[in-house]
Amino acid sequence: MTGTVQAWRDVAPAYFPLPHPSPRNTPWLQRNPWFEQELVPVLRARIDAIFR
């Protein structure tokens, strides 16, 4: 899963591979701080652009 999510730039903005939003993924999120630092802001901006 990590490799797929890390390759998000290869498929964005059409797709954003994301981990399942389960509390069980907390350890994964802690081991991969780049997800919230890099991918989440871009995803939020994309969603904002769609709904404007």
Biopython code that builds the backbone (N, CA, C, O; Angstrom):
import numpy as np
from Bio.PDB.StructureBuilder import StructureBuilder

atoms = [
    (1, "MET", "N", (0.819, -1.185, 0.000)),
    (1, "MET", "CA", (0.000, 0.000, 0.000)),
    (1, "MET", "C", (0.870, 1.260, 0.000)),
    (1, "MET", "O", (0.562, 2.225, -0.699)),
    (2, "THR", "N", (1.931, 1.254, 0.763)),
    (2, "THR", "CA", (2.768, 2.449, 0.879)),
    (2, "THR", "C", (3.298, 2.890, -0.477)),
    (2, "THR", "O", (3.274, 4.077, -0.800)),
    (3, "GLY", "N", (3.772, 1.945, -1.263)),
    (3, "GLY", "CA", (4.308, 2.281, -2.578)),
    (3, "GLY", "C", (3.272, 2.918, -3.479)),
    (3, "GLY", "O", (3.572, 3.864, -4.208)),
    (4, "THR", "N", (2.070, 2.410, -3.433)),
    (4, "THR", "CA", (0.989, 2.963, -4.253)),
    (4, "THR", "C", (0.658, 4.385, -3.821)),
    (4, "THR", "O", (0.493, 5.269, -4.662)),
    (5, "VAL", "N", (0.560, 4.605, -2.526)),
    (5, "VAL", "CA", (0.228, 5.944, -2.029)),
    (5, "VAL", "C", (1.392, 6.899, -2.304)),
    (5, "VAL", "O", (1.166, 8.063, -2.635)),
    (6, "GLN", "N", (2.627, 6.425, -2.172)),
    (6, "GLN", "CA", (3.784, 7.282, -2.431)),
    (6, "GLN", "C", (3.856, 7.716, -3.893)),
    (6, "GLN", "O", (4.453, 8.747, -4.202)),
    (7, "ALA", "N", (3.266, 6.956, -4.777)),
    (7, "ALA", "CA", (3.287, 7.291, -6.206)),
    (7, "ALA", "C", (2.128, 8.208, -6.594)),
    (7, "ALA", "O", (1.776, 8.290, -7.771)),
    (8, "TRP", "N", (1.546, 8.883, -5.643)),
    (8, "TRP", "CA", (0.369, 9.704, -5.914)),
    (8, "TRP", "C", (0.623, 10.765, -6.963)),
    (8, "TRP", "O", (-0.283, 11.105, -7.724)),
    (9, "ARG", "N", (1.827, 11.295, -7.023)),
    (9, "ARG", "CA", (2.136, 12.335, -8.012)),
    (9, "ARG", "C", (2.032, 11.810, -9.446)),
    (9, "ARG", "O", (1.788, 12.575, -10.380)),
    (10, "ASP", "N", (2.219, 10.511, -9.608)),
    (10, "ASP", "CA", (2.146, 9.906, -10.945)),
    (10, "ASP", "C", (0.722, 9.873, -11.490)),
    (10, "ASP", "O", (0.530, 9.806, -12.704)),
    (11, "VAL", "N", (-0.260, 9.918, -10.627)),
    (11, "VAL", "CA", (-1.653, 9.793, -11.067)),
    (11, "VAL", "C", (-2.519, 11.003, -10.719)),
    (11, "VAL", "O", (-3.650, 11.106, -11.194)),
    (12, "ALA", "N", (-2.009, 11.910, -9.905)),
    (12, "ALA", "CA", (-2.766, 13.114, -9.548)),
    (12, "ALA", "C", (-2.771, 14.065, -10.742)),
    (12, "ALA", "O", (-1.819, 14.026, -11.521)),
    (13, "PRO", "N", (-3.732, 14.878, -10.930)),
    (13, "PRO", "CA", (-4.865, 15.131, -10.056)),
    (13, "PRO", "C", (-6.079, 14.261, -10.352)),
    (13, "PRO", "O", (-7.118, 14.417, -9.711)),
    (14, "ALA", "N", (-5.968, 13.357, -11.301)),
    (14, "ALA", "CA", (-7.124, 12.512, -11.618)),
    (14, "ALA", "C", (-7.436, 11.537, -10.487)),
    (14, "ALA", "O", (-8.602, 11.244, -10.221)),
    (15, "TYR", "N", (-6.401, 11.036, -9.827)),
    (15, "TYR", "CA", (-6.569, 10.048, -8.761)),
    (15, "TYR", "C", (-5.675, 10.409, -7.583)),
    (15, "TYR", "O", (-4.607, 10.998, -7.750)),
    (16, "PHE", "N", (-6.125, 10.051, -6.408)),
    (16, "PHE", "CA", (-5.336, 10.203, -5.194)),
    (16, "PHE", "C", (-5.441, 8.897, -4.412)),
    (16, "PHE", "O", (-6.421, 8.691, -3.696)),
    (17, "PRO", "N", (-4.456, 8.015, -4.535)),
    (17, "PRO", "CA", (-4.508, 6.780, -3.751)),
    (17, "PRO", "C", (-4.353, 7.109, -2.276)),
    (17, "PRO", "O", (-3.421, 7.807, -1.876)),
    (18, "LEU", "N", (-5.274, 6.601, -1.476)),
    (18, "LEU", "CA", (-5.290, 6.919, -0.050)),
    (18, "LEU", "C", (-5.374, 5.649, 0.783)),
    (18, "LEU", "O", (-5.938, 4.650, 0.337)),
    (19, "PRO", "N", (-4.814, 5.681, 1.996)),
    (19, "PRO", "CA", (-5.010, 4.553, 2.904)),
    (19, "PRO", "C", (-6.446, 4.575, 3.421)),
    (19, "PRO", "O", (-7.089, 5.625, 3.438)),
    (20, "HIS", "N", (-6.926, 3.456, 3.828)),
    (20, "HIS", "CA", (-8.271, 3.372, 4.386)),
    (20, "HIS", "C", (-8.336, 4.239, 5.638)),
    (20, "HIS", "O", (-7.413, 4.200, 6.451)),
    (21, "PRO", "N", (-9.400, 5.020, 5.816)),
    (21, "PRO", "CA", (-9.488, 5.925, 6.976)),
    (21, "PRO", "C", (-9.891, 5.209, 8.256)),
    (21, "PRO", "O", (-10.855, 5.596, 8.916)),
    (22, "SER", "N", (-9.167, 4.187, 8.595)),
    (22, "SER", "CA", (-9.458, 3.399, 9.786)),
    (22, "SER", "C", (-8.505, 3.794, 10.917)),
    (22, "SER", "O", (-7.345, 4.121, 10.666)),
    (23, "PRO", "N", (-8.987, 3.766, 12.147)),
    (23, "PRO", "CA", (-8.076, 4.011, 13.275)),
    (23, "PRO", "C", (-6.925, 3.004, 13.312)),
    (23, "PRO", "O", (-5.884, 3.279, 13.908)),
    (24, "ARG", "N", (-7.099, 1.870, 12.695)),
    (24, "ARG", "CA", (-6.022, 0.878, 12.650)),
    (24, "ARG", "C", (-4.850, 1.337, 11.793)),
    (24, "ARG", "O", (-3.770, 0.750, 11.858)),
    (25, "ASN", "N", (-5.047, 2.365, 11.002)),
    (25, "ASN", "CA", (-3.975, 2.887, 10.160)),
    (25, "ASN", "C", (-3.151, 3.963, 10.852)),
    (25, "ASN", "O", (-2.242, 4.523, 10.240)),
    (26, "THR", "N", (-3.441, 4.262, 12.094)),
    (26, "THR", "CA", (-2.678, 5.266, 12.838)),
    (26, "THR", "C", (-1.177, 4.972, 12.831)),
    (26, "THR", "O", (-0.387, 5.891, 12.614)),
    (27, "PRO", "N", (-0.752, 3.719, 13.063)),
    (27, "PRO", "CA", (0.694, 3.455, 12.993)),
    (27, "PRO", "C", (1.279, 3.760, 11.608)),
    (27, "PRO", "O", (2.396, 4.267, 11.504)),
    (28, "TRP", "N", (0.531, 3.452, 10.555)),
    (28, "TRP", "CA", (1.013, 3.742, 9.201)),
    (28, "TRP", "C", (1.175, 5.251, 9.026)),
    (28, "TRP", "O", (2.185, 5.713, 8.494)),
    (29, "LEU", "N", (0.184, 6.011, 9.473)),
    (29, "LEU", "CA", (0.259, 7.466, 9.360)),
    (29, "LEU", "C", (1.436, 8.027, 10.162)),
    (29, "LEU", "O", (2.078, 8.981, 9.723)),
    (30, "GLN", "N", (1.720, 7.459, 11.306)),
    (30, "GLN", "CA", (2.847, 7.908, 12.122)),
    (30, "GLN", "C", (4.182, 7.587, 11.454)),
    (30, "GLN", "O", (5.135, 8.356, 11.578)),
    (31, "ARG", "N", (4.258, 6.468, 10.753)),
    (31, "ARG", "CA", (5.492, 6.086, 10.055)),
    (31, "ARG", "C", (5.668, 6.827, 8.736)),
    (31, "ARG", "O", (6.758, 6.826, 8.165)),
    (32, "ASN", "N", (4.618, 7.451, 8.256)),
    (32, "ASN", "CA", (4.660, 8.110, 6.951)),
    (32, "ASN", "C", (4.156, 9.555, 7.057)),
    (32, "ASN", "O", (3.105, 9.885, 6.508)),
    (33, "PRO", "N", (4.900, 10.413, 7.758)),
    (33, "PRO", "CA", (4.436, 11.797, 7.947)),
    (33, "PRO", "C", (4.323, 12.576, 6.640)),
    (33, "PRO", "O", (3.610, 13.578, 6.587)),
    (34, "TRP", "N", (5.004, 12.141, 5.591)),
    (34, "TRP", "CA", (4.912, 12.800, 4.288)),
    (34, "TRP", "C", (3.472, 12.801, 3.777)),
    (34, "TRP", "O", (3.086, 13.691, 3.020)),
    (35, "PHE", "N", (2.671, 11.803, 4.187)),
    (35, "PHE", "CA", (1.296, 11.717, 3.710)),
    (35, "PHE", "C", (0.522, 12.980, 4.092)),
    (35, "PHE", "O", (-0.097, 13.609, 3.233)),
    (36, "GLU", "N", (0.551, 13.349, 5.358)),
    (36, "GLU", "CA", (-0.179, 14.533, 5.807)),
    (36, "GLU", "C", (0.529, 15.829, 5.422)),
    (36, "GLU", "O", (-0.118, 16.865, 5.271)),
    (37, "GLN", "N", (1.831, 15.782, 5.266)),
    (37, "GLN", "CA", (2.584, 16.988, 4.941)),
    (37, "GLN", "C", (2.536, 17.321, 3.456)),
    (37, "GLN", "O", (2.512, 18.496, 3.088)),
    (38, "GLU", "N", (2.522, 16.302, 2.596)),
    (38, "GLU", "CA", (2.624, 16.529, 1.159)),
    (38, "GLU", "C", (1.333, 16.242, 0.395)),
    (38, "GLU", "O", (0.868, 17.087, -0.370)),
    (39, "LEU", "N", (0.758, 15.075, 0.592)),
    (39, "LEU", "CA", (-0.408, 14.674, -0.189)),
    (39, "LEU", "C", (-1.683, 15.366, 0.276)),
    (39, "LEU", "O", (-2.437, 15.876, -0.553)),
    (40, "VAL", "N", (-1.937, 15.397, 1.553)),
    (40, "VAL", "CA", (-3.205, 15.946, 2.069)),
    (40, "VAL", "C", (-3.409, 17.408, 1.652)),
    (40, "VAL", "O", (-4.516, 17.749, 1.234)),
    (41, "PRO", "N", (-2.412, 18.284, 1.741)),
    (41, "PRO", "CA", (-2.656, 19.666, 1.297)),
    (41, "PRO", "C", (-3.014, 19.767, -0.191)),
    (41, "PRO", "O", (-3.862, 20.576, -0.569)),
    (42, "VAL", "N", (-2.383, 18.963, -1.022)),
    (42, "VAL", "CA", (-2.688, 18.973, -2.456)),
    (42, "VAL", "C", (-4.098, 18.445, -2.693)),
    (42, "VAL", "O", (-4.840, 18.993, -3.508)),
    (43, "LEU", "N", (-4.462, 17.394, -1.992)),
    (43, "LEU", "CA", (-5.812, 16.847, -2.114)),
    (43, "LEU", "C", (-6.857, 17.867, -1.662)),
    (43, "LEU", "O", (-7.882, 18.037, -2.321)),
    (44, "ARG", "N", (-6.605, 18.538, -0.555)),
    (44, "ARG", "CA", (-7.548, 19.557, -0.073)),
    (44, "ARG", "C", (-7.708, 20.693, -1.086)),
    (44, "ARG", "O", (-8.817, 21.173, -1.317)),
    (45, "ALA", "N", (-6.604, 21.115, -1.684)),
    (45, "ALA", "CA", (-6.668, 22.177, -2.685)),
    (45, "ALA", "C", (-7.455, 21.711, -3.911)),
    (45, "ALA", "O", (-8.221, 22.484, -4.486)),
    (46, "ARG", "N", (-7.272, 20.469, -4.308)),
    (46, "ARG", "CA", (-8.005, 19.921, -5.459)),
    (46, "ARG", "C", (-9.499, 19.874, -5.166)),
    (46, "ARG", "O", (-10.314, 20.246, -6.011)),
    (47, "ILE", "N", (-9.853, 19.425, -3.988)),
    (47, "ILE", "CA", (-11.273, 19.359, -3.608)),
    (47, "ILE", "C", (-11.863, 20.762, -3.553)),
    (47, "ILE", "O", (-12.983, 20.991, -4.009)),
    (48, "ASP", "N", (-11.102, 21.699, -2.990)),
    (48, "ASP", "CA", (-11.562, 23.085, -2.920)),
    (48, "ASP", "C", (-11.797, 23.637, -4.322)),
    (48, "ASP", "O", (-12.794, 24.323, -4.549)),
    (49, "ALA", "N", (-10.906, 23.356, -5.260)),
    (49, "ALA", "CA", (-11.043, 23.849, -6.626)),
    (49, "ALA", "C", (-12.267, 23.256, -7.316)),
    (49, "ALA", "O", (-12.923, 23.933, -8.107)),
    (50, "ILE", "N", (-12.570, 22.018, -7.028)),
    (50, "ILE", "CA", (-13.726, 21.359, -7.633)),
    (50, "ILE", "C", (-15.026, 21.994, -7.151)),
    (50, "ILE", "O", (-15.958, 22.169, -7.935)),
    (51, "PHE", "N", (-15.094, 22.336, -5.882)),
    (51, "PHE", "CA", (-16.334, 22.834, -5.303)),
    (51, "PHE", "C", (-16.472, 24.349, -5.336)),
    (51, "PHE", "O", (-17.425, 24.886, -4.773)),
    (52, "ARG", "N", (-15.571, 25.031, -5.964)),
    (52, "ARG", "CA", (-15.693, 26.496, -6.087)),
    (52, "ARG", "C", (-16.518, 26.856, -7.278)),
    (52, "ARG", "O", (-16.732, 28.038, -7.547)),
]
sb = StructureBuilder()
sb.init_structure("model")
sb.init_model(0)
sb.init_chain("A")
sb.init_seg("    ")
for serial, (resi, resn, name, xyz) in enumerate(atoms, 1):
    if name == "N":
        sb.init_residue(resn, " ", resi, " ")
    sb.init_atom(name, np.array(xyz, "f"), 0.0, 1.0, " ", f" {name:<3s}", serial, name[0])
structure = sb.get_structure()
